[in-house]
Amino acid sequence: MNSRLKKAGAGVGVVTAAGLLAIQVVGGLEGLRLYAYRDVIGVLTACYGETKGIKPGMRFSKATCDNMLIDSLVEHEAGMRRCLRDPDSLPTEVYVANLSLAYNIGVGGFCKSTLVRRQNAGDIRGSCDEFRKFVYAGGKVVKGLQNRRETERNLCLKGAA
């Protein structure tokens, strides 16, 4: 698996500059909760937005949540890379903004998006504006998602500049 987040052949916990930026961006946008809770649409969630395998009443240490985030980012990165024509040509900021979106909406939604079609056609700047479309949860606009998408869009535009 090719990754811009972890150094090839590196031991546990060795991440690249892109990996550190992804951890900072996604971790900061998701926020940290050391227990299982229901998100705005009722999905059981914990740590930095993890949903896989979360059950009511679960509790976690920060170290466990940090490790879950890294593992999940690498998993989402692999899915994201499969639908981008040339992911390694993308500026780091664009790459990390994409990963943050894929982490939040899922790889399937990311790969089917106009954002991906625009990037694959070489319209990086135009793709940055597509982040603003992903502000709905349960059919309603969520202010927190609007804020997140502006942060991701601005990061994308920084890389596109």
KOLMARDREN-358608 format. One line per 3 residues: number of its first residue (from 1); their letters; for each residue x, y, z negated of N, C-alpha, C, O. Coordinates in steps of 0.1 Angstrom, whole numbers, padded with zeros to 4 digits. Atoms other than C-alpha are relative to their C-alpha. Layout:
! residues N
NUM) A) X Y Z X Y Z X Y Z X Y Z | ... .
This chain:
! residues 161
1) MNS) 0008 -0012 0000 0000 0000 0000 0009 0012 0000 0018 0014 -0008 | -0007 -0013 -0001 0014 0034 0010 -0007 0010 -0010 -0019 0010 -0011 | 0005 -0009 0010 0010 0060 -0017 0009 0013 -0001 0021 0012 -0001 .
4) RLK) -0008 -0012 0002 0020 0096 -0021 0000 0004 -0015 0006 0013 -0020 | 0001 -0003 0014 0012 0094 -0058 0010 -0007 -0009 0016 -0001 -0018 | -0010 0008 0007 0035 0067 -0070 0012 -0003 0008 0011 -0005 0021 .
7) KAG) -0012 0003 -0008 0071 0062 -0060 0001 -0015 0003 -0002 -0023 -0005 | 0000 0014 -0004 0076 0031 -0040 0010 -0008 -0008 0022 -0004 -0010 | -0008 0008 0008 0090 0003 -0061 0003 0005 -0014 0012 -0001 -0021 .
10) AGV) -0003 -0006 0013 0090 0025 -0091 -0007 -0008 -0011 -0017 -0014 -0009 | 0006 0006 0012 0082 0012 -0126 -0013 0007 -0004 -0017 0017 0002 | 0013 -0005 0006 0050 0019 -0146 0002 0015 -0004 0012 0018 -0010 .
13) GVV) 0000 -0014 0004 0043 0056 -0150 0009 0009 0008 0010 0021 0004 | -0009 -0008 -0008 0067 0069 -0123 -0009 0005 0011 -0012 -0002 0020 | 0008 -0006 -0010 0047 0093 -0102 0007 0011 0007 0017 0017 0002 .
16) TAA) -0006 -0010 -0008 0056 0118 -0075 -0006 0014 -0004 -0015 0015 -0012 | 0005 -0014 0003 0050 0156 -0075 -0015 0000 0004 -0023 0007 -0003 | 0014 0001 -0004 0017 0149 -0056 -0008 -0007 -0010 -0019 -0003 -0013 .
19) GLL) 0007 0007 0010 0008 0124 -0082 -0003 0008 -0013 -0013 0008 -0019 | 0001 -0008 0012 0014 0148 -0110 -0011 0011 0002 -0019 0014 -0006 | 0010 -0010 -0004 -0007 0175 -0092 -0014 -0006 0000 -0023 0000 -0005 .
22) AIQ) 0013 0007 0000 -0035 0150 -0087 -0005 -0003 -0014 -0017 -0001 -0017 | 0004 0003 0014 -0035 0140 -0124 -0004 0013 -0006 -0014 0013 -0013 | 0003 -0013 0006 -0035 0177 -0134 -0014 0005 0006 -0022 0009 -0002 .
25) VVG) 0012 -0005 -0006 -0063 0186 -0109 -0012 -0008 -0004 -0022 -0003 -0010 | 0012 0009 0002 -0086 0156 -0113 -0003 -0001 -0015 -0014 0001 -0020 | 0002 0001 0015 -0080 0153 -0151 -0006 0013 -0005 -0015 0012 -0014 .
28) GLE) 0006 -0013 0005 -0087 0190 -0156 -0014 0002 0004 -0022 0007 -0003 | 0014 -0002 -0005 -0118 0190 -0134 -0010 -0009 -0007 -0021 -0006 -0010 | 0008 0010 0006 -0132 0158 -0149 -0003 0003 -0015 -0013 0001 -0020 .
31) GLR) 0001 -0001 0014 -0125 0166 -0185 0002 -0013 -0007 0001 -0023 0000 | -0003 0012 0007 -0117 0140 -0211 -0010 -0003 -0011 -0012 0006 -0020 | 0009 0005 0011 -0142 0121 -0233 0005 -0014 -0004 0005 -0023 0005 .
34) LYA) -0005 0013 0004 -0129 0092 -0253 -0010 -0010 -0004 -0008 -0020 -0011 | 0011 0009 0003 -0162 0075 -0255 -0010 -0001 0012 -0009 0008 0021 | 0010 0002 -0011 -0190 0062 -0232 -0011 0011 -0002 -0016 0013 -0013 .
37) YRD) 0011 -0009 0000 -0216 0088 -0223 -0008 0000 0013 -0003 -0006 0023 | 0008 0000 -0012 -0243 0094 -0197 0003 0014 0007 0002 0024 0001 | -0002 -0013 -0007 -0234 0120 -0170 -0013 0007 0004 -0023 0002 -0001 .
40) VIG) 0012 -0008 -0003 -0258 0145 -0155 -0011 -0007 0007 -0023 -0003 0006 | 0010 0008 -0006 -0276 0118 -0136 -0003 -0013 -0007 -0010 -0022 -0002 | 0002 0012 0008 -0275 0092 -0163 0009 -0012 0002 0006 -0022 -0004 .
43) VLT) -0009 0011 -0002 -0246 0071 -0152 0010 -0001 -0012 0015 0009 -0016 | -0009 0002 0011 -0225 0056 -0180 0014 0003 0005 0019 -0002 0015 | -0013 -0005 -0004 -0191 0073 -0178 0008 0001 -0013 0003 0002 -0024 .
46) ACY) -0009 -0002 0011 -0160 0076 -0200 0013 0006 0005 0015 0007 0017 | -0014 -0005 -0003 -0125 0091 -0201 -0001 0012 0010 -0008 0022 0007 | 0000 -0010 -0010 -0119 0112 -0170 -0010 -0003 0012 -0006 -0002 0023 .
49) GET) 0010 0003 -0010 -0151 0103 -0152 -0001 -0014 0005 -0007 -0017 0015 | 0000 0014 -0004 -0146 0065 -0150 -0014 -0005 -0002 -0021 -0002 -0012 | 0014 0006 0001 -0178 0046 -0144 0001 -0016 0001 -0008 -0023 -0004 .
52) KGI) -0001 0014 -0002 -0165 0011 -0135 0002 -0007 -0013 0012 -0005 -0020 | -0001 0009 0012 -0171 -0014 -0163 -0003 0007 -0013 0000 0002 -0024 | 0003 -0008 0012 -0183 0013 -0188 -0013 -0005 -0006 -0023 -0006 0001 .
55) KPG) 0012 0005 0007 -0208 0000 -0214 -0003 0009 -0012 0006 0016 -0017 | 0004 -0008 0011 -0227 0018 -0241 0009 -0003 -0012 0011 -0015 -0015 | -0007 0002 0012 -0207 0024 -0273 0015 -0002 0001 0022 -0002 -0009 .
58) MRF) -0014 0002 -0002 -0173 0019 -0257 0008 0013 -0005 0003 0024 -0003 | -0009 -0010 0004 -0144 0040 -0272 0014 -0003 0006 0017 -0014 0008 | -0013 0001 -0007 -0109 0047 -0257 0010 0009 -0007 0006 0019 -0013 .
61) SKA) -0011 -0009 0005 -0076 0061 -0268 0004 0009 0012 0000 0006 0024 | -0004 -0009 -0011 -0062 0090 -0247 0010 -0008 0009 0009 -0006 0021 | -0009 0008 -0009 -0034 0067 -0235 -0007 -0009 0009 -0003 -0011 0021 .
64) TCD) 0008 0009 -0009 -0059 0042 -0222 -0007 0008 0011 -0007 0003 0022 | 0006 -0008 -0010 -0078 0069 -0205 0010 0006 0011 0007 0006 0023 | -0010 -0004 -0010 -0046 0083 -0189 0004 -0011 0009 0005 -0008 0021 .
67) NML) -0004 0011 -0008 -0037 0049 -0176 -0011 -0003 0010 -0009 -0007 0021 | 0011 0002 -0008 -0072 0044 -0163 -0001 0010 0012 -0004 0007 0023 | 0000 -0010 -0011 -0070 0077 -0144 0010 -0002 0010 0007 -0002 0022 .
70) IDS) -0011 0002 -0009 -0037 0069 -0128 -0004 -0012 0009 -0003 -0011 0021 | 0004 0012 -0008 -0050 0034 -0117 -0011 0004 0009 -0011 -0001 0021 | 0011 -0004 -0008 -0082 0049 -0104 0004 0009 0011 -0001 0008 0023 .
73) LVE) -0005 -0010 -0011 -0064 0077 -0085 0007 -0008 0011 0005 -0006 0023 | -0007 0008 -0010 -0042 0051 -0068 -0010 -0008 0008 -0008 -0009 0021 | 0010 0008 -0007 -0072 0030 -0059 -0008 0009 0010 -0010 0005 0021 .
76) HEA) 0008 -0009 -0009 -0092 0060 -0045 0009 0005 0011 0005 0008 0022 | -0009 -0005 -0010 -0061 0072 -0027 0001 -0010 0012 0001 -0007 0023 | -0001 0011 -0011 -0058 0038 -0008 -0013 0001 0009 -0011 0000 0021 .
79) GMR) 0013 -0001 -0008 -0095 0042 0003 0000 0012 0008 -0004 0012 0020 | -0001 -0013 -0007 -0090 0078 0012 0009 -0001 0012 0005 0004 0023 | -0010 0001 -0011 -0059 0070 0033 -0006 -0008 0012 -0002 -0005 0023 .
82) RCL) 0005 0008 -0011 -0078 0044 0053 -0009 0007 0010 -0009 0004 0022 | 0009 -0007 -0009 -0102 0069 0068 0006 0013 0006 0000 0020 0014 | -0007 -0012 -0005 -0077 0097 0075 0010 -0004 0011 0017 -0014 0009 .
85) RDP) -0009 0004 -0012 -0059 0096 0109 0015 0000 -0004 0022 -0009 -0001 | -0015 -0001 0003 -0025 0108 0096 0001 0007 -0014 0005 0018 -0015 | 0000 -0006 0013 -0027 0113 0058 0013 0006 -0004 0014 0016 -0012 .
88) DSL) -0013 -0005 0004 0010 0118 0054 0004 0014 0007 0014 0020 0002 | -0002 -0013 -0006 0009 0149 0077 -0007 0011 -0007 -0004 0023 -0005 | 0007 -0010 0007 -0014 0167 0054 0008 0007 -0011 0016 0000 -0018 .
91) PTE) -0007 -0007 0011 0000 0194 0031 -0004 -0006 -0014 -0016 -0011 -0015 | 0002 0006 0013 0002 0182 -0005 -0013 0005 -0006 -0021 -0003 -0012 | 0012 -0006 0006 -0026 0206 -0017 -0012 -0005 0007 -0022 -0008 0000 .
94) VYV) 0012 0005 -0008 -0050 0194 0011 -0002 -0015 -0005 -0013 -0019 -0007 | 0000 0014 0004 -0041 0158 0002 -0006 -0002 -0014 -0015 -0011 -0016 | 0005 0001 0014 -0048 0163 -0035 -0015 0005 -0001 -0022 -0001 -0008 .
97) ANL) 0014 -0005 0000 -0080 0183 -0029 -0009 -0012 0006 -0020 -0014 0000 | 0007 0012 -0006 -0092 0153 -0007 -0001 -0011 -0010 -0012 -0016 -0012 | 0000 0011 0010 -0083 0128 -0034 -0009 0004 -0011 -0017 -0005 -0016 .
100) SLA) 0009 -0004 0010 -0102 0148 -0060 -0014 -0002 0004 -0022 -0006 -0004 | 0014 0002 -0006 -0133 0148 -0038 -0003 -0015 0001 -0014 -0019 -0003 | 0002 0014 -0002 -0129 0111 -0030 -0002 -0007 -0014 -0011 -0016 -0015 .
103) YNI) 0001 0006 0013 -0125 0103 -0067 -0014 0003 -0006 -0020 -0005 -0013 | 0012 -0005 0006 -0156 0123 -0076 -0013 -0005 0007 -0023 -0009 0001 | 0012 0005 -0007 -0180 0112 -0048 0001 -0014 0005 -0009 -0020 0010 .
106) GVG) -0002 0014 -0004 -0165 0078 -0040 0006 0000 0014 0003 0009 0022 | -0007 0001 -0013 -0145 0067 -0010 -0010 -0001 0011 -0007 0005 0022 | 0010 0001 -0011 -0176 0057 0010 -0005 0013 0004 -0006 0016 0016 .
109) GFC) 0006 -0014 -0003 -0191 0092 0008 0011 0009 0006 0008 0016 0016 | -0011 -0008 -0006 -0157 0108 0015 0002 -0004 0014 0003 0005 0023 | -0003 0004 -0013 -0150 0087 0045 -0011 0003 0011 -0008 0004 0023 .
112) KST) 0011 -0002 -0009 -0184 0093 0061 -0002 0015 0002 -0011 0019 0010 | 0003 -0014 0000 -0181 0131 0056 0005 0008 0013 0014 0003 0020 | -0004 -0009 -0010 -0178 0159 0081 0014 0005 -0003 0022 0008 0006 .
115) LVR) -0014 -0004 0004 -0147 0170 0061 0010 -0009 0006 0020 -0004 0012 | -0010 0010 -0006 -0129 0138 0072 0000 0002 0015 0011 0002 0021 | 0000 -0001 -0014 -0140 0142 0108 0007 0013 0004 0015 0012 0014 .
118) RQN) -0008 -0012 -0004 -0127 0178 0109 0015 -0002 -0002 0023 0003 0006 | -0014 0002 0003 -0094 0168 0093 0006 -0009 0011 0017 -0006 0016 | -0005 0009 -0011 -0090 0140 0118 0001 0006 0013 0008 0002 0022 .
121) AGD) 0000 -0007 -0012 -0097 0164 0146 0011 0011 0000 0012 0018 0010 | -0011 -0010 0001 -0069 0187 0133 -0005 0013 -0005 0003 0023 -0006 | 0005 -0013 0005 -0092 0214 0119 0000 0000 -0016 -0010 -0002 -0023 .
124) IRG) -0003 0000 0014 -0077 0215 0084 -0008 0011 -0007 -0015 0010 -0017 | 0006 -0012 0006 -0089 0250 0076 -0015 -0001 0000 -0022 0002 -0010 | 0015 0002 0000 -0125 0242 0087 -0004 -0011 -0010 -0015 -0010 -0015 .
127) SCD) 0003 0010 0010 -0124 0211 0066 -0001 0005 -0014 -0009 0000 -0022 | 0000 -0005 0014 -0117 0231 0035 -0014 0006 -0004 -0018 0005 -0015 | 0014 -0005 0003 -0152 0248 0038 -0010 -0011 -0003 -0020 -0008 -0009 .
130) EFR) 0009 0011 0002 -0168 0214 0038 -0002 -0004 -0015 -0012 -0010 -0019 | 0001 0003 0014 -0161 0210 0001 -0012 0006 -0007 -0018 0000 -0016 | 0011 -0007 0006 -0189 0234 -0007 -0013 -0008 0002 -0023 -0005 -0005 .
133) KFV) 0013 0008 -0003 -0215 0208 0006 -0002 -0010 -0011 -0013 -0015 -0012 | 0001 0011 0010 -0208 0184 -0023 -0003 0005 -0014 0005 0003 -0023 | 0004 -0006 0013 -0226 0202 -0051 -0013 -0005 -0006 -0018 0000 -0016 .
136) YAG) 0013 0006 0004 -0256 0180 -0056 0002 -0013 -0009 0011 -0021 -0006 | 0001 0013 0008 -0263 0153 -0083 -0014 -0002 -0003 -0021 0007 -0008 | 0014 0003 0002 -0296 0137 -0085 -0009 0009 0008 -0021 0012 0004 .
139) GKV) 0008 -0008 -0009 -0309 0159 -0057 0000 0015 -0004 -0007 0023 0002 | 0000 -0013 0005 -0301 0191 -0076 0014 0006 0000 0024 -0001 -0002 | -0013 -0007 0001 -0273 0217 -0074 0004 0000 -0014 -0004 0004 -0023 .
142) VKG) -0005 0000 0014 -0251 0214 -0104 0011 0010 0000 0021 0010 0008 | -0010 -0011 0002 -0231 0245 -0115 0014 -0006 -0001 0023 0000 0005 | -0013 0006 0002 -0202 0223 -0126 0006 -0005 0012 0018 -0004 0015 .
145) LQN) -0005 0005 -0013 -0199 0207 -0092 0003 0012 0009 0012 0011 0017 | -0003 -0012 -0008 -0201 0242 -0075 0014 0005 -0004 0022 0008 0004 | -0012 -0005 0005 -0172 0253 -0097 0012 -0010 0004 0022 -0005 0009 .
148) RRE) -0011 0010 -0004 -0152 0221 -0090 0003 0001 0015 0014 0001 0019 | -0002 -0001 -0015 -0158 0224 -0052 0008 0013 0004 0016 0012 0013 | -0008 -0013 -0002 -0145 0260 -0053 0015 -0002 -0003 0023 0002 0004 .
151) TER) -0014 0003 0004 -0114 0248 -0071 0007 -0008 0011 0018 -0006 0015 | -0005 0009 -0010 -0109 0220 -0046 0002 0007 0014 0012 0006 0021 | -0001 -0008 -0013 -0116 0243 -0016 0012 0010 0000 0019 0010 0010 .
154) NLC) -0011 -0009 0001 -0091 0269 -0028 0013 -0007 0001 0023 -0002 0007 | -0012 0008 0000 -0065 0242 -0033 0003 -0004 0015 0014 -0004 0020 | -0001 0004 -0014 -0072 0230 0003 0004 0012 0008 0013 0010 0017 .
157) LKG) -0004 -0012 -0008 -0070 0265 0017 0015 0004 -0002 0021 0009 0007 | -0014 -0003 0003 -0037 0270 -0001 0009 -0008 0009 0020 -0004 0014 | -0008 0009 -0008 -0023 0240 0017 -0001 0003 0015 0008 0001 0022 .
160) AA) 0002 -0003 -0014 -0038 0250 0050 0006 0013 0005 0008 0015 0017 | -0006 -0013 -0004 -0022 0285 0049 0013 -0002 0006 0020 0009 0010 .
